[in-house]
Amino acid sequence: MNAPNDSTDARHLGPDEIEAKIPHRSPMLLLDEVLEITENTLHARKTFSADEFFVQGHFPGYPLVPGVIQCECCLQAGAILLSEHTPDVGEFVPVVTRMDSVKFKNMVRPGDTVDIHVTLKERLSNAFFMTGKMLLNGKVTTRLEFACSITPAQPSPAPDVDAKS
């Protein structure tokens, strides 16, 4: 089955609505707002601060947002887009199964505000194939293709309080 046609019903999501759509929480929630979401596309925004845990040692004196964090921003945007095509939030967990053709074009630093764009290209059963890109001042910083699947959410087992050390 191919990706459905894009809807013209674009919506904005704030922090509370983002948290209602994906399981990520601070300090790993990496999207500030969703500016537009349609059936096949999503446009989000993130402003990085100097207080982010991942820039503290990357690199002292010249802090940079790590590439893996830039990818994670796109993946989280993809998870929000997936929530439009999947069962109720809380019943599933979006899981990345593949990243291809990852390219880093420009650096992202604390204080920068980036735009994140994700497009759903194809859906096959519970597999979703997407493209993502991050832009800073209109220039691509990161581009990738990725695939996600949805898996049933399973609570973590309770710790064994009777276990002896």
C-alpha positions in Angstrom: 0.0 0.0 0.0 1.3 3.4 -0.9 1.3 6.5 1.2 -2.1 8.2 1.2 -2.7 11.5 -0.7 -1.8 14.6 1.3 -4.7 16.3 3.1 -5.0 20.0 3.1 -6.1 20.0 6.8 -2.8 21.3 8.2 -2.5 21.6 12.0 -0.2 23.2 14.6 0.9 21.2 17.7 2.4 22.7 20.9 4.4 20.9 23.6 1.5 19.2 25.3 0.1 17.9 22.1 3.5 16.6 21.0 3.8 14.7 24.3 0.3 13.3 23.7 1.4 11.8 20.4 4.8 10.3 21.2 6.4 8.6 24.2 9.5 10.8 24.3 10.0 13.0 27.4 12.6 15.5 28.6 15.6 15.4 28.3 15.1 13.3 25.1 12.0 15.2 23.7 13.7 17.2 20.9 10.8 19.0 19.3 9.5 22.4 20.5 6.5 22.7 18.2 4.9 21.2 15.1 4.1 24.1 12.7 2.2 22.0 10.2 1.1 18.4 10.0 -0.8 16.9 7.1 -1.5 13.3 6.1 2.0 12.8 4.5 4.1 15.6 5.8 5.2 17.3 9.0 7.1 20.5 9.7 8.5 20.9 13.2 10.9 23.4 14.9 13.5 23.1 17.6 15.7 25.7 19.2 18.8 24.3 20.8 20.2 25.8 24.0 23.6 25.7 25.5 22.1 23.8 28.5 21.2 20.7 26.4 23.0 17.7 27.9 24.4 16.6 24.6 26.4 19.8 23.9 28.0 19.9 27.4 31.1 17.9 26.2 30.6 18.1 22.4 32.9 20.1 22.2 34.2 22.3 25.0 34.9 25.7 23.7 33.1 25.0 20.4 29.8 23.3 21.2 28.0 21.5 18.3 24.7 19.6 18.2 25.8 15.9 17.5 24.7 14.4 14.2 22.9 11.6 16.0 20.7 14.2 17.8 19.9 15.9 14.5 18.8 12.5 13.2 16.8 11.9 16.3 14.9 15.2 15.7 13.8 13.8 12.3 12.9 10.5 13.8 10.7 12.1 16.5 9.0 14.1 13.8 8.4 10.9 12.0 7.0 9.3 15.1 4.4 12.1 15.3 3.6 11.7 11.7 3.2 7.9 12.3 0.7 8.6 15.1 -1.7 9.8 12.4 -1.6 6.4 10.8 -1.5 4.0 13.8 -3.6 2.9 16.7 -4.2 5.0 19.8 -1.1 6.5 21.4 0.1 4.3 24.3 -0.9 1.2 22.4 2.2 1.2 20.3 5.8 2.3 20.3 7.5 3.7 17.1 10.8 1.9 16.5 13.4 2.9 13.9 14.4 -0.1 11.8 16.7 1.5 9.3 18.5 4.8 8.4 20.0 5.2 5.0 21.8 7.9 3.0 22.4 10.0 6.1 24.2 13.2 5.1 25.4 16.1 7.3 25.9 19.3 5.3 26.2 22.1 7.9 26.9 22.5 11.6 24.2 23.2 14.2 25.2 25.0 17.4 23.5 26.1 20.6 21.2 29.0 19.9 20.3 27.8 16.5 16.6 27.3 15.5 16.1 24.5 13.0 13.2 23.5 10.8 12.6 19.7 10.6 10.7 18.3 7.6 9.5 14.7 7.3 7.6 13.0 4.5 5.9 9.7 4.5 6.8 8.0 1.2 5.3 4.6 1.6 3.5 2.3 4.0 3.7 -1.5 3.8 1.7 -3.2 6.6 3.3 -1.8 9.8 6.5 -0.5 8.1 6.7 3.2 7.3 9.3 4.6 4.9 10.1 8.3 5.3 12.6 11.0 4.4 13.7 13.7 6.8 15.7 16.8 6.6 16.8 19.5 9.0 17.3 23.1 7.8 19.1 26.0 9.4 18.4 29.4 7.8 17.0 27.6 4.8 20.1 25.5 4.3 20.1 21.7 4.8 22.1 20.5 7.8 21.0 16.9 7.8 19.2 14.7 5.3 18.2 11.0 5.8 15.9 8.3 4.7 14.5 6.0 7.4 12.1 3.3 8.1 10.0 2.7 11.2 7.7 0.1 12.4 5.2 0.1 15.2 5.3 -2.5 18.0 2.8 -3.1 20.8 3.7 -1.1 23.9 4.8 -3.4 26.7 5.4 -2.0 30.2 8.8 -2.5 31.8 8.8 -5.3 34.3 8.6 -4.2 37.9 11.9 -4.4 39.8 12.2 -7.4 42.1 12.2 -5.8 45.5 12.7 -9.1 47.2 16.0 -9.9 45.4 19.1 -9.9 47.5 22.3 -8.3 46.4 
